[in-house]
């Protein structure tokens, strides 16, 4: 019995290898996460300046923004933004974050922000939530562009833990919107900020955690 002729199959395999080799492109090395973080911060600052100009947020319009608890909230929100951006960039490169527990740092700042608001609520007499639909809208929507920019930059890496990465992107978006709303809002009552700023920021965080899972499939 003659052996089967495998030459056509071998030829097709060789043709396929040549075709794949011709169409392949070298894999680009990702920049350092800290450099990518600076890119994101620069883009976010430019966007924030545009929003501030559009909403007419000026030093004179923010003259009411005083008090230790107000600036404590501002500092915590800024720390949440920077730490969130840094952790998202590090999680986009497997093995870069040597201490996985640090990935929870933005969440710690979020909890700290809520604690500051609740403490101020307990200390300031006569707090009222009032009406704040516009504040909730600003908090929920104005942070989406920098949050999506962060998600896009994370997707360019290789995010393995997509739910935590999405949660951090959502947390950053919520914090960004809350920070803008804090300066554009004329009602600085702690209970008002807790209800109309804090709850929408938390909702955006959850939306990022579960809504960005497929978006963060690395390419």
Buried (B, 14 or more C-beta within 10 A) or exposed (E): EEEEEEEEEEEEEEEEEEEEEEEEEEEEEBBEBEEBBBBBBEBBEEBBEEBBEEBEBEEEBBEEBEEEBBEBBBBBBEBBBBBBBBBBBBBBBEEEBEEEEBBBBBBBBBEBBBEBBBEBBEEBEEBEBEEBEEBBBBBBEBBBBBBBBBBEBBBBBBBBBBBBBBBBBBBBBBBBBBBBBBBBBEBBBBBBBBBBBBBBBBBBBBBBBEBBBEBBEBE
